[in-house]
Amino acid sequence: MSTEQIQERNRATENHKIIVVGASMGGLNAFKGLLKQVDASWPVSLFFVQHIHPDHKSILQELMSKFTKLKVVQVTDKAVIRPHCLYLPVPDKHLFIYDGHVYSVSAPKENSARPSVNILFRSAAVAYRERTIGILLSGLLTDGTLGMKAIQDCGGLTMAQHPEEAEFPEMPLNAIKEGYASHSQEIASINKVLKKLIFEPVDILGNRKIPEILVRQVEAVANFSSQVNEPQEEPAITLESPDTVEYSLLNVITLMQERTNMLYNLAEKEKMTGRQQMAKHYLSKAKESSFHTENLRRHVEAMTSTKKTA
């Protein structure tokens, strides 16, 4: 889908907001609290992913139905995105938003997770831009940080659970430290801020350009999924044939970003424990990794721009 088509669709349904919520360890109770504060009459579609073991039998649909009047949908293949609905993943599948639908896809793990918060957030950001609200709850490591950045880069709004309240503060804290959370709220007071964000007029900037790297990352997931799905009368996701080299490079960039974040976290932990020499070592490695990641990102962006103008 072209940027122009995305803009046109956004203008047509600008009152409909998309809320994407990500969590890991300790995030389920926080999400229950958040869910109780979401009025089912609000013009929103809500999506929630939490890191779960692939062999875990999910009871999320039954469980969440007790805390909301939203229609709860566990996505096993694909579903049309409608207001007043809560969409949940199945174990070992990503939730992926594309072209007015939400898909259950088996694309590679990101941040060693499937479902991945980043994949959901990034796809929502590219599809719904200024109408996207991202919320990051309790969890370990850095999944969701780059997804929050993607939402900001596409004009959306971001919130993180207050780290002091989170059972495991690492996920929201990383997003806050990187500057990718516009708001940091305790769950009990999230209602007022969320309601304000939902009913604020959307400032759609027609000249805002979605970063090409984000578009390519989303299309890479869609391409991968359309290739690995068994033949159907109607393909799950229809795209032009994928560039496997480009897809591989995008995966490398994602892995390098994860490594960079991990090194920064290690540097911070060593600093907090007083091991200054090791902190300097990890910080140096993190900066080196960040430099190479950005170089590769610029190279891929140049490649894709060349292809578009060829």
N, C-alpha and C positions, 0 to 999 in steps of 0.2 A: 504494500500500500504506500502511495506517495505521500510526501509531507502535505501537499495541497489537499488530498483526500482526507487525511487525518484532521487538518484544520477545519474543513467543511463539516465533518461529522461532529467535531467538538462544538462548533457554533450552533448546530441544530439541536443539541441536547445539553446545553451548558448548565442546566439546573441539576442534572444528574451527577452526583459525585461518587468517586471510587475510593474506598478506604481499604488499604492493604495493611495487614498486621502480621508481624513476624516475631517468633519467640523460640527459645530452646529450653534449657533446664529452668524450672521454676516459673515458666511463662503461662502455664495453663490457668492457675488461680488468678493471675493478673488479668488474663483475657476474660475469664468469667466475670470479674469485677467490671471490666470495660463494657462487656456485652450487656450487662444489666442497665447501663446508662445510655445505650443506643436506642432511641425511640424508633419503633418499627414503621412509623409513618414518615420518617425522614426520607428524602429522595436520594438514598444511597444504596450502593451494592457493597457488601463487606466480604473480604477474603482473609482467611487466616491459615498460616502454615506454622507448624512447630516441628522441630527435629524429632523424628520418631524412628525406632529401630525397624528395619524392613520386614522383620518377621512378626512385628507386633500387630495383634488384631485390634484395629481401631474401633473405638466406640464413640468417637468424637461426635458423630451425627446425633446419636441418641442423647449424649451428655449435653451438648450445646442447646438442644431443643428445650431443655429444662430452664434455660436462662434467657430465652429470647422469644419474641413473637415473630421474628423474621422467619421466612421460609428457609429451612436449612437444607442445603444441597451438597452431598458428597460426590465430587466429580470423578467418575470412573472412565469417561471417554471425553465428551465435550458437552458444554451447555451454553445456551444463549445467556448473555449477561443481562439481568433485569434488576430494577430497583426492588428494595425491600427483601433482598435475599442475602443469605450468608453462605458462601462457598468454601468447602473444606477439601483437603487432599485425601487420597488413599495412601497407605504406606508405600514407600519406595517410588513415589511418582511426584514430579514437580507439578505445581499449579502454574499455568502459563496463559497469559492473556494476549489474544491476537484477534483483530478484525471482529470485534463485537462478541467474541466467544471466550470462554475459559476452557482450557484443555488439560487433560491429565497426560503428562508426557514422560518418557523414559530417557530423556537426554542425560549426558554425563553429570556426575555430582559436581557441585560447586561448594567450596569450603568443606569438602568431605561430607556433604549433606545432600540428601534427596528425600523430601522436598527441601529446596534451598530458598531462603528468604530473598537473596539477591535476585534470583531468576524471576520470582513473582513481582518484586518491586520494580525491576528494570522493565519488564514487559508492560506493567501497568503505566509506568512513566511515559514510555514511547507511545502507547495507545491512547492514553487519556490526558497526558500533559498537565495543564493547569488545574484540571479537575481531580487530580490524584492527591490523596492524603496518606502518607506513610507513617505507621506507628511501630516502634521497636520496643519490645518488652524484655523481660529477664532472660538471660542466657549467657553461655560461655563463648569465648573467642570472638570472631569478627564478622560472622555472616550477618548481612543486613546493612553494614556500613556503606559498601559501594552501592547498594540498592537505594539507600537514602540519598546518596550523592546524585544518582541518576534521576530521582524524583525532583530534587532541587534544580538540576541542570535543565530539566524539561518544564520548569515553571510551577511544579507542585509544591505542597507543604509537608513538613515533616515534624514528628513529635517522638520523644523518647520517654519511657517510664523513668521517673526520678531514680538515679542509681542507689541512693540511700534506702529507697523502699524496695528495690528489686531484690529477690532472693539470691540471684546471681547477676551482679551488676555489669559484667564485662561487656556484653553486647550493647546495651544502651550507652554505657560510658564511652566506648570506642567511638560511636557515632557523634556523641557530644564533643569529645576531645578534638575530633577532626572538623568540627564546625558544620556537620550535616544534619543536626537536629535544630529546627527553628524554635521548638518549645520543649521544655523538660517538665513533666507533670507527674504528680502522684495520681494514682488511679482514681481515688475518691473525688478528685477535683477536675478530672479530665473532661467531664460532661460540658462545663461552661465553655471551655476553649474549643472543644470539638463542635459543639452546636454553632458557635460563631463562625468557625471555618466552613462548615457545611452551608450555612445560609449567606455567607458573604458572596457578593457578585464575583463571578470569575473574570479576572483580568486577562483576557485572551490577547496575546500579543502576536498579531499576524506575521510580524517579521522575525519572531523568535525561531531560530533554527535548532532543530533537534540535533544534538551531536551525532555525527555520522557513525562514530564508533559504537554508540548505543543501538542505533538502528541495525547495524551489522551483527551485533551480539544477539539481538532478539531474532533476527532472521536466521542466524546460525542455529539456534535452538529449534526454530520452526522447521528448517531444512532437515536437520538431523532426525527430528521426530517423523516427518513425512516419509523419510527414506526407510526407517526401521520398522514402521508399522506394517502389519500384514496387509495385503491388497484388500481393498474394500470397494463397494460400489461408489462411495464418495470418500475420497481421501480425507483423513482427519484435518490436515493442514495443507493447503494448496499453495505452492510457491514455484518460481522458476527453479531450474536445476541448480544445486548448490555448488559453490566453489570450495572443494575440500581443503585446498591449501589455505585459503582465507579462514575457513572454519577452524583449522588446526592452529593458526596463528592467534585467533581470538581466544582459544582455549589456553594457549601459552601465556597470553597477556593476563588472563584471569588467574592462572596459577602464580604468575610473578607478583601480581597484586596481593594475593593471599600471603606469599612468602614475605613481602615487604611489611605487611601489617603484623605478621607474626614476629618479625625481627624487632619492630618498634615496640611491641608488647614485651618481648624479652628484655630489651634495653630498659624499659620502664620498671619492670620487676626487679632487675638487678640493681637499679638505682635505689629503689625503695628498701632493699635489703642491705644497702651500704657497700655493695661490691662495685665500686666505681670503675675499675679497670674493665670488668666484663661488660658493664653498661656502655662504656665508650666503644668497646669492640662491636657489640650488637648494633649500636647506633650507626657506626661507620658502615657496617654491612647493610643496614636498612637504607641508608642514603644511596649507597652504590646500587642496590636492587631497584630503588625508586628511579634512579637515573636511567638504568637500562630499560625499565618498564616503559617510561615515557618516550624514550627513543623508539622502541618497537611500536608503541601506540601511534606515534606520528608517522612512522613508515607505513603502517597498515592503513591509516587514514589517507595518506597520499596515494597509496595503491587503489583504494576504493574510489577516490575522487577522479583518478585517471581513467578508471573503467567507466565511470558515469559519463565522462565527457568524450570518451572514444566513439 
